[in-house]
């Protein structure tokens, strides 16, 4: 009789252990997926701007891109950006921040005193 009770207790213990391991594994998979989604880059195709934004020289216009609006790229270019926020990114949303074709033929933020001062005053700026 005690052997039957032992077998039942062992089966219950094994069932509890298997259930615990299954729940732990499921929680780990959910946690991994949530964390992985948070760390994925924002990859997007930049839409072509309207004709009014096209430079007169026939080259592609520059557009603001990136998860936080921190990139300045040629329209239609595939870009990826880490979805992070730095205080200095707020500077690129100001009227003095100009995303345009630079003298080297690449798109970029045109340096000016206001933009430089804003970036330097942000607490997360790179020194």
MOQUIPE-V438084 format. One record per residue. N is the residue number from 0. RES is the residue in three letters. PSI is psi in whole degrees, -180 to 180 (* if undefined). Layout:
# MOQUIPE-V438084
[[N/RES/PSI] [N/RES/PSI]]
This chain:
# MOQUIPE-V438084
[[0/UNK/-43] [1/UNK/-28] [2/UNK/-39] [3/UNK/-43] [4/UNK/-41] [5/UNK/-43] [6/UNK/-42] [7/UNK/-44] [8/UNK/-40] [9/UNK/-41] [10/UNK/-41] [11/UNK/-43] [12/UNK/-44] [13/UNK/-42] [14/UNK/-44] [15/UNK/-43] [16/UNK/-45] [17/UNK/-42] [18/UNK/-44] [19/UNK/-46] [20/UNK/-38] [21/UNK/-44] [22/UNK/-41] [23/UNK/-43] [24/UNK/-44] [25/UNK/-43] [26/UNK/-40] [27/UNK/-41] [28/UNK/-44] [29/UNK/-46] [30/UNK/-45] [31/UNK/-46] [32/UNK/-40] [33/UNK/-47] [34/UNK/-39] [35/UNK/-40] [36/UNK/-38] [37/UNK/-29] [38/UNK/-4] [39/UNK/148] [40/UNK/151] [41/UNK/104] [42/UNK/123] [43/UNK/154] [44/UNK/123] [45/UNK/131] [46/UNK/149] [47/UNK/133] [48/UNK/164] [49/UNK/169] [50/UNK/-27] [51/UNK/-27] [52/UNK/0] [53/UNK/134] [54/UNK/153] [55/UNK/-19] [56/UNK/2] [57/UNK/-6] [58/UNK/165] [59/UNK/146] [60/UNK/158] [61/UNK/143] [62/UNK/155] [63/UNK/135] [64/UNK/-176] [65/UNK/155] [66/UNK/-34] [67/UNK/12] [68/UNK/30] [69/UNK/-7] [70/UNK/149] [71/UNK/111] [72/UNK/166] [73/UNK/141] [74/UNK/139] [75/UNK/-7] [76/UNK/135] [77/UNK/128] [78/UNK/156] [79/UNK/151] [80/UNK/137] [81/UNK/136] [82/UNK/77] [83/UNK/167] [84/UNK/132] [85/UNK/144] [86/UNK/-35] [87/UNK/-21] [88/UNK/-26] [89/UNK/-29] [90/UNK/-33] [91/UNK/-10] [92/UNK/-3] [93/UNK/156] [94/UNK/-26] [95/UNK/-9] [96/UNK/117] [97/UNK/117] [98/UNK/110] [99/UNK/169] [100/UNK/130] [101/UNK/173] [102/UNK/-22] [103/UNK/3] [104/UNK/0] [105/UNK/155] [106/UNK/147] [107/UNK/173] [108/UNK/123] [109/UNK/120] [110/UNK/138] [111/UNK/167] [112/UNK/-44] [113/UNK/-44] [114/UNK/-46] [115/UNK/-44] [116/UNK/-42] [117/UNK/-48] [118/UNK/-43] [119/UNK/-31] [120/UNK/-12] [121/UNK/143] [122/UNK/-18] [123/UNK/13] [124/UNK/150] [125/UNK/132] [126/UNK/*]]
